[in-house]
């Protein structure tokens, strides 16, 4: 089996639960867990997970400036994974919005401190 062969099972069993965890109303633990799970799916399944990357990218951008460092780190990593999964042409339409969202995070006075990660 290829890595992408697991996506139908993921979609039928975990996708809807994890997607609910990405809600702003969910606990920080649920949000972080869901971000990490989607990061792993997109990373492991690469191009096969492109449809998840397209849907997940806007969510990662909402969380990339979160005060919780675990959420922020998982979201930031997810942005990069989505870019890789979508490829240059697929990511091009998101580039400007992504840079606008990431720039304040990168330029934050705490961005390079250990606590900010």
Backbone as XML, in Angstrom:
<?xml version="1.0"?>
<chain id="A" units="angstrom">
  <residue number="1" name="UNK">
    <atom name="N" x="0.828" y="-1.189" z="0.000"/>
    <atom name="CA" x="0.000" y="0.000" z="0.000"/>
    <atom name="C" x="0.867" y="1.247" z="0.000"/>
  </residue>
  <residue number="2" name="UNK">
    <atom name="N" x="0.438" y="2.237" z="-0.740"/>
    <atom name="CA" x="1.147" y="3.511" z="-0.695"/>
    <atom name="C" x="0.585" y="4.347" z="0.450"/>
  </residue>
  <residue number="3" name="UNK">
    <atom name="N" x="1.310" y="5.368" z="0.810"/>
    <atom name="CA" x="0.886" y="6.213" z="1.931"/>
    <atom name="C" x="-0.490" y="6.815" z="1.679"/>
  </residue>
  <residue number="4" name="UNK">
    <atom name="N" x="-0.761" y="7.206" z="0.459"/>
    <atom name="CA" x="-2.039" y="7.816" z="0.116"/>
    <atom name="C" x="-3.219" y="6.869" z="0.230"/>
  </residue>
  <residue number="5" name="UNK">
    <atom name="N" x="-2.956" y="5.566" z="0.262"/>
    <atom name="CA" x="-4.038" y="4.587" z="0.376"/>
    <atom name="C" x="-4.738" y="4.658" z="1.728"/>
  </residue>
  <residue number="6" name="UNK">
    <atom name="N" x="-4.118" y="5.302" z="2.690"/>
    <atom name="CA" x="-4.712" y="5.409" z="4.019"/>
    <atom name="C" x="-5.677" y="6.597" z="4.139"/>
  </residue>
  <residue number="7" name="UNK">
    <atom name="N" x="-5.665" y="7.485" z="3.164"/>
    <atom name="CA" x="-6.502" y="8.675" z="3.250"/>
    <atom name="C" x="-8.003" y="8.380" z="3.309"/>
  </residue>
  <residue number="8" name="UNK">
    <atom name="N" x="-8.527" y="7.418" z="2.545"/>
    <atom name="CA" x="-9.965" y="7.135" z="2.674"/>
    <atom name="C" x="-10.346" y="6.675" z="4.087"/>
  </residue>
  <residue number="9" name="UNK">
    <atom name="N" x="-9.499" y="5.884" z="4.710"/>
    <atom name="CA" x="-9.769" y="5.445" z="6.082"/>
    <atom name="C" x="-9.712" y="6.638" z="7.038"/>
  </residue>
  <residue number="10" name="UNK">
    <atom name="N" x="-8.712" y="7.483" z="6.885"/>
    <atom name="CA" x="-8.615" y="8.690" z="7.694"/>
    <atom name="C" x="-9.858" y="9.552" z="7.508"/>
  </residue>
  <residue number="11" name="UNK">
    <atom name="N" x="-10.249" y="9.736" z="6.259"/>
    <atom name="CA" x="-11.383" y="10.614" z="5.967"/>
    <atom name="C" x="-12.679" y="10.073" z="6.576"/>
  </residue>
  <residue number="12" name="UNK">
    <atom name="N" x="-12.868" y="8.775" z="6.515"/>
    <atom name="CA" x="-14.117" y="8.202" z="7.019"/>
    <atom name="C" x="-14.144" y="8.063" z="8.538"/>
  </residue>
  <residue number="13" name="UNK">
    <atom name="N" x="-12.992" y="8.070" z="9.174"/>
    <atom name="CA" x="-12.987" y="7.824" z="10.616"/>
    <atom name="C" x="-12.568" y="9.024" z="11.468"/>
  </residue>
  <residue number="14" name="UNK">
    <atom name="N" x="-11.570" y="9.763" z="11.072"/>
    <atom name="CA" x="-11.016" y="10.811" z="11.939"/>
    <atom name="C" x="-11.191" y="12.236" z="11.440"/>
  </residue>
  <residue number="15" name="UNK">
    <atom name="N" x="-11.328" y="12.410" z="10.160"/>
    <atom name="CA" x="-11.353" y="13.758" z="9.586"/>
    <atom name="C" x="-12.402" y="14.658" z="10.243"/>
  </residue>
  <residue number="16" name="UNK">
    <atom name="N" x="-13.626" y="14.189" z="10.354"/>
    <atom name="CA" x="-14.682" y="15.062" z="10.887"/>
    <atom name="C" x="-14.454" y="15.398" z="12.358"/>
  </residue>
  <residue number="17" name="UNK">
    <atom name="N" x="-13.916" y="14.462" z="13.119"/>
    <atom name="CA" x="-13.631" y="14.715" z="14.540"/>
    <atom name="C" x="-12.513" y="15.740" z="14.675"/>
  </residue>
  <residue number="18" name="UNK">
    <atom name="N" x="-11.420" y="15.510" z="13.950"/>
    <atom name="CA" x="-10.275" y="16.420" z="14.038"/>
    <atom name="C" x="-10.619" y="17.803" z="13.511"/>
  </residue>
  <residue number="19" name="UNK">
    <atom name="N" x="-11.440" y="17.860" z="12.475"/>
    <atom name="CA" x="-11.807" y="19.160" z="11.915"/>
    <atom name="C" x="-12.570" y="19.981" z="12.953"/>
  </residue>
  <residue number="20" name="UNK">
    <atom name="N" x="-13.410" y="19.315" z="13.744"/>
    <atom name="CA" x="-14.142" y="20.010" z="14.810"/>
    <atom name="C" x="-13.180" y="20.549" z="15.869"/>
  </residue>
  <residue number="21" name="UNK">
    <atom name="N" x="-12.109" y="19.837" z="16.110"/>
    <atom name="CA" x="-11.110" y="20.282" z="17.091"/>
    <atom name="C" x="-10.403" y="21.560" z="16.654"/>
  </residue>
  <residue number="22" name="UNK">
    <atom name="N" x="-10.451" y="21.877" z="15.378"/>
    <atom name="CA" x="-9.804" y="23.090" z="14.885"/>
    <atom name="C" x="-10.650" y="24.342" z="15.112"/>
  </residue>
  <residue number="23" name="UNK">
    <atom name="N" x="-11.824" y="24.163" z="15.658"/>
    <atom name="CA" x="-12.709" y="25.289" z="15.954"/>
    <atom name="C" x="-12.101" y="26.181" z="17.034"/>
  </residue>
  <residue number="24" name="UNK">
    <atom name="N" x="-12.279" y="27.495" z="16.917"/>
    <atom name="CA" x="-11.801" y="28.398" z="17.974"/>
    <atom name="C" x="-12.450" y="28.110" z="19.333"/>
  </residue>
  <residue number="25" name="UNK">
    <atom name="N" x="-13.571" y="27.410" z="19.331"/>
    <atom name="CA" x="-14.270" y="27.076" z="20.573"/>
    <atom name="C" x="-13.689" y="25.831" z="21.255"/>
  </residue>
  <residue number="26" name="UNK">
    <atom name="N" x="-12.846" y="25.101" z="20.561"/>
    <atom name="CA" x="-12.227" y="23.908" z="21.131"/>
    <atom name="C" x="-11.133" y="24.304" z="22.113"/>
  </residue>
  <residue number="27" name="UNK">
    <atom name="N" x="-10.750" y="23.358" z="22.959"/>
    <atom name="CA" x="-9.670" y="23.630" z="23.912"/>
    <atom name="C" x="-8.341" y="23.753" z="23.161"/>
  </residue>
  <residue number="28" name="UNK">
    <atom name="N" x="-7.377" y="24.376" z="23.811"/>
    <atom name="CA" x="-6.055" y="24.505" z="23.193"/>
    <atom name="C" x="-5.441" y="23.135" z="22.929"/>
  </residue>
  <residue number="29" name="UNK">
    <atom name="N" x="-5.674" y="22.185" z="23.813"/>
    <atom name="CA" x="-5.159" y="20.835" z="23.617"/>
    <atom name="C" x="-5.749" y="20.176" z="22.386"/>
  </residue>
  <residue number="30" name="UNK">
    <atom name="N" x="-7.055" y="20.348" z="22.188"/>
    <atom name="CA" x="-7.702" y="19.794" z="21.000"/>
    <atom name="C" x="-7.189" y="20.465" z="19.736"/>
  </residue>
  <residue number="31" name="UNK">
    <atom name="N" x="-7.045" y="21.772" z="19.783"/>
    <atom name="CA" x="-6.544" y="22.497" z="18.619"/>
    <atom name="C" x="-5.138" y="22.043" z="18.256"/>
  </residue>
  <residue number="32" name="UNK">
    <atom name="N" x="-4.271" y="21.958" z="19.246"/>
    <atom name="CA" x="-2.886" y="21.535" z="18.995"/>
    <atom name="C" x="-2.852" y="20.109" z="18.452"/>
  </residue>
  <residue number="33" name="UNK">
    <atom name="N" x="-3.642" y="19.219" z="19.041"/>
    <atom name="CA" x="-3.671" y="17.820" z="18.588"/>
    <atom name="C" x="-4.143" y="17.724" z="17.142"/>
  </residue>
  <residue number="34" name="UNK">
    <atom name="N" x="-5.175" y="18.469" z="16.807"/>
    <atom name="CA" x="-5.697" y="18.428" z="15.441"/>
    <atom name="C" x="-4.682" y="18.994" z="14.448"/>
  </residue>
  <residue number="35" name="UNK">
    <atom name="N" x="-4.039" y="20.083" z="14.808"/>
    <atom name="CA" x="-3.019" y="20.656" z="13.927"/>
    <atom name="C" x="-1.894" y="19.657" z="13.675"/>
  </residue>
  <residue number="36" name="UNK">
    <atom name="N" x="-1.436" y="19.013" z="14.727"/>
    <atom name="CA" x="-0.352" y="18.035" z="14.587"/>
    <atom name="C" x="-0.799" y="16.853" z="13.732"/>
  </residue>
  <residue number="37" name="UNK">
    <atom name="N" x="-2.011" y="16.384" z="13.934"/>
    <atom name="CA" x="-2.515" y="15.252" z="13.135"/>
    <atom name="C" x="-2.582" y="15.606" z="11.654"/>
  </residue>
  <residue number="38" name="UNK">
    <atom name="N" x="-3.132" y="16.782" z="11.344"/>
    <atom name="CA" x="-3.182" y="17.187" z="9.935"/>
    <atom name="C" x="-1.783" y="17.424" z="9.381"/>
  </residue>
  <residue number="39" name="UNK">
    <atom name="N" x="-0.895" y="17.979" z="10.180"/>
    <atom name="CA" x="0.498" y="18.118" z="9.745"/>
    <atom name="C" x="1.050" y="16.758" z="9.331"/>
  </residue>
  <residue number="40" name="UNK">
    <atom name="N" x="0.827" y="15.763" z="10.172"/>
    <atom name="CA" x="1.359" y="14.421" z="9.901"/>
    <atom name="C" x="0.734" y="13.797" z="8.665"/>
  </residue>
  <residue number="41" name="UNK">
    <atom name="N" x="-0.557" y="13.956" z="8.488"/>
    <atom name="CA" x="-1.234" y="13.406" z="7.309"/>
    <atom name="C" x="-0.669" y="14.045" z="6.037"/>
  </residue>
  <residue number="42" name="UNK">
    <atom name="N" x="-0.569" y="15.353" z="6.046"/>
    <atom name="CA" x="-0.085" y="16.061" z="4.853"/>
    <atom name="C" x="1.385" y="15.738" z="4.584"/>
  </residue>
  <residue number="43" name="UNK">
    <atom name="N" x="2.174" y="15.639" z="5.630"/>
    <atom name="CA" x="3.593" y="15.316" z="5.452"/>
    <atom name="C" x="3.777" y="13.884" z="4.952"/>
  </residue>
  <residue number="44" name="UNK">
    <atom name="N" x="3.092" y="12.940" z="5.554"/>
    <atom name="CA" x="3.284" y="11.531" z="5.202"/>
    <atom name="C" x="2.695" y="11.180" z="3.843"/>
  </residue>
  <residue number="45" name="UNK">
    <atom name="N" x="1.578" y="11.776" z="3.508"/>
    <atom name="CA" x="0.882" y="11.409" z="2.266"/>
    <atom name="C" x="1.224" y="12.314" z="1.095"/>
  </residue>
  <residue number="46" name="UNK">
    <atom name="N" x="1.985" y="13.351" z="1.354"/>
    <atom name="CA" x="2.519" y="14.243" z="0.325"/>
    <atom name="C" x="1.441" y="14.685" z="-0.664"/>
  </residue>
  <residue number="47" name="UNK">
    <atom name="N" x="1.662" y="14.492" z="-1.943"/>
    <atom name="CA" x="0.730" y="14.952" z="-2.975"/>
    <atom name="C" x="-0.653" y="14.336" z="-2.887"/>
  </residue>
  <residue number="48" name="UNK">
    <atom name="N" x="-0.749" y="13.150" z="-2.330"/>
    <atom name="CA" x="-2.050" y="12.501" z="-2.188"/>
    <atom name="C" x="-2.962" y="13.261" z="-1.230"/>
  </residue>
  <residue number="49" name="UNK">
    <atom name="N" x="-2.373" y="14.052" z="-0.358"/>
    <atom name="CA" x="-3.141" y="14.806" z="0.643"/>
    <atom name="C" x="-3.397" y="16.241" z="0.204"/>
  </residue>
  <residue number="50" name="UNK">
    <atom name="N" x="-3.237" y="16.525" z="-1.063"/>
    <atom name="CA" x="-3.381" y="17.891" z="-1.568"/>
    <atom name="C" x="-4.728" y="18.511" z="-1.203"/>
  </residue>
  <residue number="51" name="UNK">
    <atom name="N" x="-5.812" y="17.727" z="-1.280"/>
    <atom name="CA" x="-7.129" y="18.300" z="-0.960"/>
    <atom name="C" x="-7.203" y="18.734" z="0.505"/>
  </residue>
  <residue number="52" name="UNK">
    <atom name="N" x="-6.482" y="18.035" z="1.374"/>
    <atom name="CA" x="-6.444" y="18.442" z="2.778"/>
    <atom name="C" x="-5.579" y="19.689" z="2.935"/>
  </residue>
  <residue number="53" name="UNK">
    <atom name="N" x="-4.501" y="19.766" z="2.190"/>
    <atom name="CA" x="-3.613" y="20.927" z="2.272"/>
    <atom name="C" x="-4.357" y="22.196" z="1.872"/>
  </residue>
  <residue number="54" name="UNK">
    <atom name="N" x="-5.159" y="22.130" z="0.831"/>
    <atom name="CA" x="-5.909" y="23.305" z="0.385"/>
    <atom name="C" x="-6.909" y="23.772" z="1.438"/>
  </residue>
  <residue number="55" name="UNK">
    <atom name="N" x="-7.522" y="22.828" z="2.105"/>
    <atom name="CA" x="-8.516" y="23.167" z="3.135"/>
    <atom name="C" x="-7.845" y="23.557" z="4.454"/>
  </residue>
  <residue number="56" name="UNK">
    <atom name="N" x="-6.692" y="22.963" z="4.730"/>
    <atom name="CA" x="-5.990" y="23.150" z="5.995"/>
    <atom name="C" x="-5.194" y="24.454" z="6.045"/>
  </residue>
  <residue number="57" name="UNK">
    <atom name="N" x="-4.686" y="24.905" z="4.917"/>
    <atom name="CA" x="-3.840" y="26.101" z="4.894"/>
    <atom name="C" x="-4.506" y="27.319" z="5.537"/>
  </residue>
  <residue number="58" name="UNK">
    <atom name="N" x="-5.748" y="27.659" z="5.189"/>
    <atom name="CA" x="-6.363" y="28.819" z="5.847"/>
    <atom name="C" x="-6.487" y="28.654" z="7.370"/>
  </residue>
  <residue number="59" name="UNK">
    <atom name="N" x="-6.680" y="27.446" z="7.822"/>
    <atom name="CA" x="-6.771" y="27.184" z="9.258"/>
    <atom name="C" x="-5.413" y="27.413" z="9.917"/>
  </residue>
  <residue number="60" name="UNK">
    <atom name="N" x="-4.362" y="26.942" z="9.281"/>
    <atom name="CA" x="-3.023" y="27.134" z="9.859"/>
    <atom name="C" x="-2.713" y="28.618" z="9.980"/>
  </residue>
  <residue number="61" name="UNK">
    <atom name="N" x="-3.147" y="29.373" z="9.001"/>
    <atom name="CA" x="-2.880" y="30.815" z="9.023"/>
    <atom name="C" x="-3.648" y="31.512" z="10.146"/>
  </residue>
  <residue number="62" name="UNK">
    <atom name="N" x="-4.792" y="30.972" z="10.516"/>
    <atom name="CA" x="-5.542" y="31.537" z="11.650"/>
    <atom name="C" x="-4.824" y="31.295" z="12.974"/>
  </residue>
  <residue number="63" name="UNK">
    <atom name="N" x="-4.093" y="30.192" z="13.065"/>
    <atom name="CA" x="-3.468" y="29.809" z="14.323"/>
    <atom name="C" x="-1.984" y="30.149" z="14.425"/>
  </residue>
  <residue number="64" name="UNK">
    <atom name="N" x="-1.377" y="30.591" z="13.348"/>
    <atom name="CA" x="0.074" y="30.798" z="13.336"/>
    <atom name="C" x="0.524" y="31.910" z="14.293"/>
  </residue>
  <residue number="65" name="UNK">
    <atom name="N" x="-0.352" y="32.784" z="14.672"/>
    <atom name="CA" x="-0.003" y="33.834" z="15.624"/>
    <atom name="C" x="-0.553" y="33.582" z="17.016"/>
  </residue>
  <residue number="66" name="UNK">
    <atom name="N" x="-1.001" y="32.371" z="17.278"/>
    <atom name="CA" x="-1.599" y="32.022" z="18.567"/>
    <atom name="C" x="-0.613" y="32.207" z="19.711"/>
  </residue>
  <residue number="67" name="UNK">
    <atom name="N" x="-1.106" y="32.574" z="20.862"/>
    <atom name="CA" x="-0.258" y="32.757" z="22.044"/>
    <atom name="C" x="0.329" y="31.433" z="22.545"/>
  </residue>
  <residue number="68" name="UNK">
    <atom name="N" x="-0.386" y="30.346" z="22.336"/>
    <atom name="CA" x="0.083" y="29.034" z="22.781"/>
    <atom name="C" x="1.181" y="28.560" z="21.831"/>
  </residue>
  <residue number="69" name="UNK">
    <atom name="N" x="2.374" y="28.343" z="22.367"/>
    <atom name="CA" x="3.513" y="28.019" z="21.492"/>
    <atom name="C" x="3.354" y="26.689" z="20.774"/>
  </residue>
  <residue number="70" name="UNK">
    <atom name="N" x="2.637" y="25.738" z="21.363"/>
    <atom name="CA" x="2.431" y="24.440" z="20.705"/>
    <atom name="C" x="1.513" y="24.598" z="19.490"/>
  </residue>
  <residue number="71" name="UNK">
    <atom name="N" x="0.481" y="25.393" z="19.668"/>
    <atom name="CA" x="-0.434" y="25.669" z="18.558"/>
    <atom name="C" x="0.294" y="26.457" z="17.476"/>
  </residue>
  <residue number="72" name="UNK">
    <atom name="N" x="1.013" y="27.484" z="17.874"/>
    <atom name="CA" x="1.740" y="28.338" z="16.936"/>
    <atom name="C" x="2.761" y="27.520" z="16.137"/>
  </residue>
  <residue number="73" name="UNK">
    <atom name="N" x="3.495" y="26.660" z="16.810"/>
    <atom name="CA" x="4.522" y="25.857" z="16.138"/>
    <atom name="C" x="3.879" y="24.871" z="15.155"/>
  </residue>
  <residue number="74" name="UNK">
    <atom name="N" x="2.825" y="24.187" z="15.576"/>
    <atom name="CA" x="2.153" y="23.222" z="14.698"/>
    <atom name="C" x="1.531" y="23.927" z="13.492"/>
  </residue>
  <residue number="75" name="UNK">
    <atom name="N" x="0.986" y="25.112" z="13.723"/>
    <atom name="CA" x="0.393" y="25.869" z="12.623"/>
    <atom name="C" x="1.468" y="26.344" z="11.649"/>
  </residue>
  <residue number="76" name="UNK">
    <atom name="N" x="2.570" y="26.849" z="12.171"/>
    <atom name="CA" x="3.661" y="27.301" z="11.309"/>
    <atom name="C" x="4.244" y="26.172" z="10.480"/>
  </residue>
  <residue number="77" name="UNK">
    <atom name="N" x="4.418" y="25.034" z="11.109"/>
    <atom name="CA" x="4.914" y="23.857" z="10.391"/>
    <atom name="C" x="3.907" y="23.452" z="9.323"/>
  </residue>
  <residue number="78" name="UNK">
    <atom name="N" x="2.624" y="23.535" z="9.668"/>
    <atom name="CA" x="1.568" y="23.193" z="8.718"/>
    <atom name="C" x="1.563" y="24.091" z="7.494"/>
  </residue>
  <residue number="79" name="UNK">
    <atom name="N" x="1.872" y="25.363" z="7.669"/>
    <atom name="CA" x="1.949" y="26.280" z="6.526"/>
    <atom name="C" x="2.995" y="25.768" z="5.539"/>
  </residue>
  <residue number="80" name="UNK">
    <atom name="N" x="4.160" y="25.415" z="6.047"/>
    <atom name="CA" x="5.228" y="24.908" z="5.186"/>
    <atom name="C" x="4.855" y="23.601" z="4.508"/>
  </residue>
  <residue number="81" name="UNK">
    <atom name="N" x="4.204" y="22.711" z="5.248"/>
    <atom name="CA" x="3.787" y="21.436" z="4.665"/>
    <atom name="C" x="2.749" y="21.636" z="3.567"/>
  </residue>
  <residue number="82" name="UNK">
    <atom name="N" x="1.824" y="22.563" z="3.811"/>
    <atom name="CA" x="0.814" y="22.845" z="2.792"/>
    <atom name="C" x="1.474" y="23.399" z="1.534"/>
  </residue>
  <residue number="83" name="UNK">
    <atom name="N" x="2.435" y="24.283" z="1.712"/>
    <atom name="CA" x="3.143" y="24.843" z="0.561"/>
    <atom name="C" x="3.836" y="23.733" z="-0.230"/>
  </residue>
  <residue number="84" name="UNK">
    <atom name="N" x="4.480" y="22.823" z="0.468"/>
    <atom name="CA" x="5.145" y="21.704" z="-0.215"/>
    <atom name="C" x="4.144" y="20.808" z="-0.926"/>
  </residue>
  <residue number="85" name="UNK">
    <atom name="N" x="3.050" y="20.509" z="-0.260"/>
    <atom name="CA" x="2.040" y="19.630" z="-0.837"/>
    <atom name="C" x="1.391" y="20.249" z="-2.074"/>
  </residue>
  <residue number="86" name="UNK">
    <atom name="N" x="1.129" y="21.543" z="-2.022"/>
    <atom name="CA" x="0.468" y="22.222" z="-3.137"/>
    <atom name="C" x="1.406" y="22.506" z="-4.296"/>
  </residue>
  <residue number="87" name="UNK">
    <atom name="N" x="2.687" y="22.587" z="-4.015"/>
    <atom name="CA" x="3.658" y="22.875" z="-5.062"/>
    <atom name="C" x="3.650" y="24.349" z="-5.428"/>
  </residue>
  <residue number="88" name="UNK">
    <atom name="N" x="4.584" y="24.739" z="-6.257"/>
    <atom name="CA" x="4.755" y="26.143" z="-6.616"/>
    <atom name="C" x="3.484" y="26.716" z="-7.247"/>
  </residue>
  <residue number="89" name="UNK">
    <atom name="N" x="2.945" y="26.036" z="-8.226"/>
    <atom name="CA" x="1.763" y="26.557" z="-8.919"/>
    <atom name="C" x="0.529" y="26.539" z="-8.016"/>
  </residue>
  <residue number="90" name="UNK">
    <atom name="N" x="0.363" y="25.488" z="-7.237"/>
    <atom name="CA" x="-0.795" y="25.387" z="-6.361"/>
    <atom name="C" x="-0.771" y="26.367" z="-5.208"/>
  </residue>
  <residue number="91" name="UNK">
    <atom name="N" x="0.427" y="26.692" z="-4.731"/>
    <atom name="CA" x="0.563" y="27.598" z="-3.595"/>
    <atom name="C" x="0.584" y="29.065" z="-4.017"/>
  </residue>
  <residue number="92" name="UNK">
    <atom name="N" x="0.842" y="29.323" z="-5.275"/>
    <atom name="CA" x="1.018" y="30.700" z="-5.754"/>
    <atom name="C" x="-0.138" y="31.609" z="-5.361"/>
  </residue>
  <residue number="93" name="UNK">
    <atom name="N" x="-1.351" y="31.130" z="-5.435"/>
    <atom name="CA" x="-2.502" y="31.986" z="-5.127"/>
    <atom name="C" x="-2.610" y="32.321" z="-3.635"/>
  </residue>
  <residue number="94" name="UNK">
    <atom name="N" x="-1.886" y="31.583" z="-2.800"/>
    <atom name="CA" x="-1.912" y="31.812" z="-1.351"/>
    <atom name="C" x="-0.697" y="32.602" z="-0.851"/>
  </residue>
  <residue number="95" name="UNK">
    <atom name="N" x="0.276" y="32.818" z="-1.710"/>
    <atom name="CA" x="1.550" y="33.394" z="-1.284"/>
    <atom name="C" x="1.399" y="34.758" z="-0.616"/>
  </residue>
  <residue number="96" name="UNK">
    <atom name="N" x="0.699" y="35.667" z="-1.246"/>
    <atom name="CA" x="0.589" y="37.025" z="-0.709"/>
    <atom name="C" x="-0.101" y="37.024" z="0.661"/>
  </residue>
  <residue number="97" name="UNK">
    <atom name="N" x="-1.220" y="36.315" z="0.793"/>
    <atom name="CA" x="-1.926" y="36.251" z="2.073"/>
    <atom name="C" x="-1.103" y="35.565" z="3.143"/>
  </residue>
  <residue number="98" name="UNK">
    <atom name="N" x="-0.379" y="34.540" z="2.750"/>
    <atom name="CA" x="0.463" y="33.823" z="3.699"/>
    <atom name="C" x="1.575" y="34.723" z="4.223"/>
  </residue>
  <residue number="99" name="UNK">
    <atom name="N" x="2.220" y="35.444" z="3.341"/>
    <atom name="CA" x="3.295" y="36.347" z="3.761"/>
    <atom name="C" x="2.767" y="37.456" z="4.667"/>
  </residue>
  <residue number="100" name="UNK">
    <atom name="N" x="1.585" y="37.982" z="4.369"/>
    <atom name="CA" x="0.988" y="39.024" z="5.215"/>
    <atom name="C" x="0.715" y="38.499" z="6.618"/>
  </residue>
  <residue number="101" name="UNK">
    <atom name="N" x="0.339" y="37.238" z="6.701"/>
    <atom name="CA" x="0.044" y="36.634" z="7.996"/>
    <atom name="C" x="1.310" y="36.268" z="8.746"/>
  </residue>
  <residue number="102" name="UNK">
    <atom name="N" x="2.302" y="35.753" z="8.047"/>
    <atom name="CA" x="3.539" y="35.310" z="8.694"/>
    <atom name="C" x="4.469" y="36.453" z="9.101"/>
  </residue>
  <residue number="103" name="UNK">
    <atom name="N" x="4.455" y="37.524" z="8.352"/>
    <atom name="CA" x="5.392" y="38.614" z="8.620"/>
    <atom name="C" x="5.305" y="39.147" z="10.049"/>
  </residue>
  <residue number="104" name="UNK">
    <atom name="N" x="4.121" y="39.450" z="10.591"/>
    <atom name="CA" x="4.075" y="39.927" z="11.980"/>
    <atom name="C" x="4.588" y="38.890" z="12.989"/>
  </residue>
  <residue number="105" name="UNK">
    <atom name="N" x="4.385" y="37.633" z="12.689"/>
    <atom name="CA" x="4.875" y="36.577" z="13.577"/>
    <atom name="C" x="6.398" y="36.541" z="13.553"/>
  </residue>
  <residue number="106" name="UNK">
    <atom name="N" x="6.946" y="36.619" z="12.366"/>
    <atom name="CA" x="8.402" y="36.588" z="12.199"/>
    <atom name="C" x="9.064" y="37.820" z="12.815"/>
  </residue>
  <residue number="107" name="UNK">
    <atom name="N" x="8.409" y="38.966" z="12.680"/>
    <atom name="CA" x="8.989" y="40.220" z="13.161"/>
    <atom name="C" x="8.664" y="40.527" z="14.621"/>
  </residue>
  <residue number="108" name="UNK">
    <atom name="N" x="7.903" y="39.667" z="15.260"/>
    <atom name="CA" x="7.561" y="39.876" z="16.662"/>
    <atom name="C" x="8.836" y="39.982" z="17.495"/>
  </residue>
  <residue number="109" name="UNK">
    <atom name="N" x="8.833" y="40.864" z="18.485"/>
    <atom name="CA" x="10.026" y="41.048" z="19.317"/>
    <atom name="C" x="10.416" y="39.770" z="20.050"/>
  </residue>
  <residue number="110" name="UNK">
    <atom name="N" x="9.463" y="38.871" z="20.260"/>
    <atom name="CA" x="9.741" y="37.617" z="20.957"/>
    <atom name="C" x="10.021" y="36.447" z="20.004"/>
  </residue>
  <residue number="111" name="UNK">
    <atom name="N" x="9.995" y="36.698" z="18.723"/>
    <atom name="CA" x="10.063" y="35.619" z="17.721"/>
    <atom name="C" x="11.286" y="34.710" z="17.883"/>
  </residue>
  <residue number="112" name="UNK">
    <atom name="N" x="12.370" y="35.237" z="18.372"/>
    <atom name="CA" x="13.593" y="34.434" z="18.474"/>
    <atom name="C" x="13.902" y="33.992" z="19.901"/>
  </residue>
  <residue number="113" name="UNK">
    <atom name="N" x="12.966" y="34.224" z="20.801"/>
    <atom name="CA" x="13.183" y="33.772" z="22.180"/>
    <atom name="C" x="12.817" y="32.293" z="22.308"/>
  </residue>
  <residue number="114" name="UNK">
    <atom name="N" x="13.422" y="31.619" z="23.258"/>
    <atom name="CA" x="13.140" y="30.201" z="23.468"/>
    <atom name="C" x="11.683" y="29.955" z="23.812"/>
  </residue>
  <residue number="115" name="UNK">
    <atom name="N" x="11.082" y="30.840" z="24.574"/>
    <atom name="CA" x="9.693" y="30.661" z="24.954"/>
    <atom name="C" x="8.725" y="30.822" z="23.800"/>
  </residue>
  <residue number="116" name="UNK">
    <atom name="N" x="9.112" y="31.555" z="22.798"/>
    <atom name="CA" x="8.216" y="31.814" z="21.669"/>
    <atom name="C" x="8.220" y="30.668" z="20.671"/>
  </residue>
  <residue number="117" name="UNK">
    <atom name="N" x="9.365" y="30.049" z="20.481"/>
    <atom name="CA" x="9.576" y="28.948" z="19.532"/>
    <atom name="C" x="8.772" y="29.141" z="18.289"/>
  </residue>
</chain>
